[in-house]
């Protein structure tokens, strides 16, 4: 038996794969306990049970809905037992109650009109969510409406997308402003900054070399002092005193160079920032 899904049944999200697998296993073991409900020759309630029966190879039992409000029946059977979030519930109730406007039922009279407040009460959501659902249903694309129904996007986010539709996609980068042509004075200033930056970089490298050399000398003197520590004669004591004096001098010199190096680093960083800002503001001039 091949059946089609009724539009009212399509108003609700599909069940999770794991839950569907459990349904198939249950039907294999116990058979179909709740018959498939048919309306206008299509499945009004029990679409997943119908699919599970096909997969399980079980007999399909059906009954015909003979009531006058198939939309209310569909909601009562599906609206509160599914694990839907607030956005999904609001979207489903709006779709269910909007079904009579989209396609009048073959059987039964028109049902009563449902206000926004009534739909919010039925779905257990808020007036704001129902208004958002109506807006997205009316102005959103089919794909966007499907995303809301599946729970992939909230109604708030979907509404924002529809409102930004005319303004362009959300997060689109603004058009870059036209590049201003640099003046002669700006080109000259940039060239000067680049020259000063190169000089500072050279000074910085020299200071690093001197610092490394001083550290090597200091280590050497420290070794010599340790060697003369055990020497007791006067000449050796004099030499030791001189070495210690030289060591103190080199230590002071090292500290001075380290301070100069630190200052040079700060100055270098400052000039580098200024040069980068100028290059960003006037990239063409920087290339020249």
TAGIVEN-V680374 format. One record per residue. N is the residue number from 1. PSI is psi in degrees with one decimal (999 if undefined). OMEGA is omega as a letter, one per 20 degrees, with the letter a starting at -180 (none if undefined). Layout:
# TAGIVEN-V680374
n:N psi:PSI omega:OMEGA
n:N psi:PSI omega:OMEGA
This chain:
# TAGIVEN-V680374
n:1 psi:123.2 omega:r
n:2 psi:125.3 omega:a
n:3 psi:157.6 omega:r
n:4 psi:155.6 omega:r
n:5 psi:131.9 omega:r
n:6 psi:150.8 omega:a
n:7 psi:-34.9 omega:r
n:8 psi:-34.8 omega:r
n:9 psi:-29.3 omega:a
n:10 psi:-9.2 omega:a
n:11 psi:-12.0 omega:a
n:12 psi:149.0 omega:r
n:13 psi:153.6 omega:r
n:14 psi:156.6 omega:r
n:15 psi:162.2 omega:a
n:16 psi:155.0 omega:a
n:17 psi:-41.9 omega:a
n:18 psi:-43.1 omega:a
n:19 psi:-37.5 omega:r
n:20 psi:-40.1 omega:r
n:21 psi:-39.7 omega:r
n:22 psi:-37.4 omega:r
n:23 psi:-41.9 omega:r
n:24 psi:-46.4 omega:a
n:25 psi:-40.0 omega:a
n:26 psi:-41.6 omega:a
n:27 psi:-36.5 omega:r
n:28 psi:-37.6 omega:a
n:29 psi:-40.9 omega:a
n:30 psi:-7.1 omega:a
n:31 psi:177.4 omega:a
n:32 psi:115.0 omega:a
n:33 psi:-36.5 omega:a
n:34 psi:116.0 omega:a
n:35 psi:155.9 omega:r
n:36 psi:132.6 omega:a
n:37 psi:126.1 omega:a
n:38 psi:138.3 omega:r
n:39 psi:130.7 omega:a
n:40 psi:32.3 omega:r
n:41 psi:8.2 omega:a
n:42 psi:165.5 omega:a
n:43 psi:112.7 omega:r
n:44 psi:-41.2 omega:r
n:45 psi:135.0 omega:r
n:46 psi:24.6 omega:a
n:47 psi:-42.7 omega:r
n:48 psi:-33.0 omega:r
n:49 psi:-37.8 omega:r
n:50 psi:-46.5 omega:r
n:51 psi:-39.4 omega:a
n:52 psi:-37.9 omega:r
n:53 psi:-41.2 omega:r
n:54 psi:-43.6 omega:a
n:55 psi:-35.7 omega:a
n:56 psi:-13.2 omega:a
n:57 psi:28.3 omega:a
n:58 psi:160.3 omega:r
n:59 psi:140.4 omega:a
n:60 psi:121.1 omega:r
n:61 psi:134.2 omega:a
n:62 psi:153.5 omega:r
n:63 psi:156.1 omega:a
n:64 psi:132.4 omega:r
n:65 psi:126.4 omega:a
n:66 psi:10.9 omega:r
n:67 psi:-176.5 omega:a
n:68 psi:-6.8 omega:r
n:69 psi:77.3 omega:a
n:70 psi:-28.8 omega:r
n:71 psi:-42.5 omega:r
n:72 psi:-37.2 omega:r
n:73 psi:-45.6 omega:a
n:74 psi:-40.5 omega:a
n:75 psi:-41.6 omega:a
n:76 psi:-30.6 omega:a
n:77 psi:-24.4 omega:a
n:78 psi:-25.0 omega:a
n:79 psi:-30.0 omega:a
n:80 psi:-8.7 omega:a
n:81 psi:-6.9 omega:r
n:82 psi:152.9 omega:a
n:83 psi:74.7 omega:a
n:84 psi:143.7 omega:r
n:85 psi:179.8 omega:a
n:86 psi:-40.9 omega:a
n:87 psi:-42.5 omega:r
n:88 psi:-41.6 omega:a
n:89 psi:-44.6 omega:r
n:90 psi:-41.5 omega:r
n:91 psi:-41.4 omega:a
n:92 psi:-44.4 omega:a
n:93 psi:-37.2 omega:r
n:94 psi:-41.2 omega:r
n:95 psi:-41.8 omega:a
n:96 psi:-48.6 omega:a
n:97 psi:-18.3 omega:r
n:98 psi:-4.2 omega:a
n:99 psi:-38.1 omega:a
n:100 psi:-27.3 omega:r
n:101 psi:-34.7 omega:a
n:102 psi:-46.5 omega:a
n:103 psi:112.3 omega:a
n:104 psi:141.3 omega:a
n:105 psi:147.9 omega:r
n:106 psi:-42.1 omega:a
n:107 psi:142.4 omega:r
n:108 psi:154.0 omega:a
n:109 psi:173.0 omega:r
n:110 psi:139.2 omega:r
n:111 psi:171.0 omega:a
n:112 psi:150.3 omega:r
n:113 psi:140.7 omega:r
n:114 psi:124.1 omega:r
n:115 psi:169.2 omega:r
n:116 psi:-41.6 omega:r
n:117 psi:-41.6 omega:a
n:118 psi:-40.2 omega:r
n:119 psi:-36.6 omega:r
n:120 psi:-40.6 omega:r
n:121 psi:-42.6 omega:r
n:122 psi:-41.5 omega:a
n:123 psi:-8.4 omega:a
n:124 psi:26.1 omega:r
n:125 psi:-165.4 omega:a
n:126 psi:166.1 omega:r
n:127 psi:-38.2 omega:a
n:128 psi:-43.3 omega:a
n:129 psi:-39.6 omega:r
n:130 psi:-41.2 omega:r
n:131 psi:-40.2 omega:r
n:132 psi:-42.4 omega:r
n:133 psi:-40.5 omega:r
n:134 psi:-42.1 omega:a
n:135 psi:-45.8 omega:a
n:136 psi:-39.2 omega:r
n:137 psi:-39.6 omega:a
n:138 psi:-40.4 omega:a
n:139 psi:-16.3 omega:a
n:140 psi:158.3 omega:r
n:141 psi:166.4 omega:r
n:142 psi:-40.1 omega:a
n:143 psi:-40.2 omega:a
n:144 psi:-41.1 omega:r
n:145 psi:-36.3 omega:r
n:146 psi:-37.3 omega:r
n:147 psi:-41.8 omega:r
n:148 psi:-45.0 omega:a
n:149 psi:-36.0 omega:a
n:150 psi:-10.2 omega:a
n:151 psi:17.0 omega:a
n:152 psi:-18.3 omega:a
n:153 psi:146.9 omega:r
n:154 psi:161.3 omega:r
n:155 psi:-34.9 omega:r
n:156 psi:-44.7 omega:r
n:157 psi:-39.4 omega:a
n:158 psi:-41.3 omega:r
n:159 psi:-41.1 omega:r
n:160 psi:-37.5 omega:r
n:161 psi:-42.0 omega:a
n:162 psi:-35.3 omega:a
n:163 psi:-25.6 omega:r
n:164 psi:4.4 omega:a
n:165 psi:-44.2 omega:a
n:166 psi:-24.3 omega:a
n:167 psi:-6.7 omega:a
n:168 psi:168.0 omega:a
n:169 psi:147.1 omega:r
n:170 psi:134.5 omega:r
n:171 psi:3.3 omega:a
n:172 psi:137.2 omega:a
n:173 psi:135.7 omega:r
n:174 psi:153.6 omega:r
n:175 psi:133.6 omega:a
n:176 psi:142.1 omega:r
n:177 psi:155.9 omega:r
n:178 psi:136.4 omega:a
n:179 psi:126.6 omega:r
n:180 psi:139.5 omega:r
n:181 psi:125.9 omega:a
n:182 psi:147.5 omega:r
n:183 psi:168.9 omega:r
n:184 psi:-39.0 omega:a
n:185 psi:-36.0 omega:r
n:186 psi:-40.4 omega:r
n:187 psi:-41.8 omega:a
n:188 psi:-42.6 omega:r
n:189 psi:-40.2 omega:r
n:190 psi:-42.2 omega:r
n:191 psi:-38.7 omega:r
n:192 psi:-43.7 omega:r
n:193 psi:-41.4 omega:a
n:194 psi:-38.1 omega:r
n:195 psi:-43.9 omega:r
n:196 psi:-36.8 omega:r
n:197 psi:-42.3 omega:r
n:198 psi:-40.3 omega:r
n:199 psi:-44.4 omega:r
n:200 psi:-37.6 omega:r
n:201 psi:-39.6 omega:r
n:202 psi:-42.7 omega:r
n:203 psi:-41.8 omega:r
n:204 psi:-44.5 omega:a
n:205 psi:-38.1 omega:r
n:206 psi:-41.5 omega:r
n:207 psi:-37.9 omega:r
n:208 psi:-42.3 omega:r
n:209 psi:-45.4 omega:a
n:210 psi:-40.5 omega:r
n:211 psi:-45.7 omega:r
n:212 psi:-38.2 omega:r
n:213 psi:-42.4 omega:r
n:214 psi:-39.4 omega:r
n:215 psi:-37.1 omega:r
n:216 psi:-44.8 omega:r
n:217 psi:-39.4 omega:r
n:218 psi:-42.6 omega:r
n:219 psi:-38.6 omega:r
n:220 psi:-46.5 omega:r
n:221 psi:-38.5 omega:r
n:222 psi:-40.4 omega:r
n:223 psi:-41.0 omega:a
n:224 psi:-42.3 omega:r
n:225 psi:-41.1 omega:r
n:226 psi:-35.9 omega:a
n:227 psi:-40.6 omega:a
n:228 psi:-1.2 omega:a
n:229 psi:-32.0 omega:a
n:230 psi:-4.9 omega:a
n:231 psi:132.7 omega:a
n:232 psi:-16.7 omega:a
n:233 psi:163.3 omega:a
n:234 psi:-42.8 omega:a
n:235 psi:-42.3 omega:r
n:236 psi:-36.0 omega:r
n:237 psi:-40.4 omega:r
n:238 psi:-44.0 omega:r
n:239 psi:-39.4 omega:r
n:240 psi:-42.4 omega:r
n:241 psi:-42.4 omega:r
n:242 psi:-42.5 omega:a
n:243 psi:-40.7 omega:r
n:244 psi:-37.6 omega:r
n:245 psi:-45.8 omega:r
n:246 psi:-37.0 omega:a
n:247 psi:-41.9 omega:r
n:248 psi:-40.0 omega:r
n:249 psi:-47.1 omega:a
n:250 psi:-35.6 omega:r
n:251 psi:-43.9 omega:r
n:252 psi:-42.0 omega:a
n:253 psi:-39.6 omega:r
n:254 psi:-45.4 omega:a
n:255 psi:-39.9 omega:r
n:256 psi:-45.8 omega:r
n:257 psi:-37.2 omega:r
n:258 psi:-40.5 omega:r
n:259 psi:-43.8 omega:r
n:260 psi:-40.4 omega:a
n:261 psi:-41.7 omega:r
n:262 psi:-43.2 omega:r
n:263 psi:-40.8 omega:r
n:264 psi:-37.4 omega:r
n:265 psi:-44.4 omega:r
n:266 psi:-45.2 omega:r
n:267 psi:-39.7 omega:r
n:268 psi:-44.0 omega:r
n:269 psi:-39.8 omega:r
n:270 psi:-47.5 omega:r
n:271 psi:-36.0 omega:r
n:272 psi:-43.3 omega:r
n:273 psi:-42.5 omega:r
n:274 psi:-39.7 omega:r
n:275 psi:-41.9 omega:a
n:276 psi:-39.5 omega:r
n:277 psi:-41.8 omega:r
n:278 psi:-40.4 omega:a
n:279 psi:-38.7 omega:r
n:280 psi:-39.0 omega:a
n:281 psi:-32.5 omega:a
n:282 psi:71.6 omega:a
n:283 psi:-34.9 omega:a
n:284 psi:-40.7 omega:r
n:285 psi:-34.9 omega:a
n:286 psi:-37.1 omega:a
n:287 psi:-33.2 omega:r
n:288 psi:999 omega:none
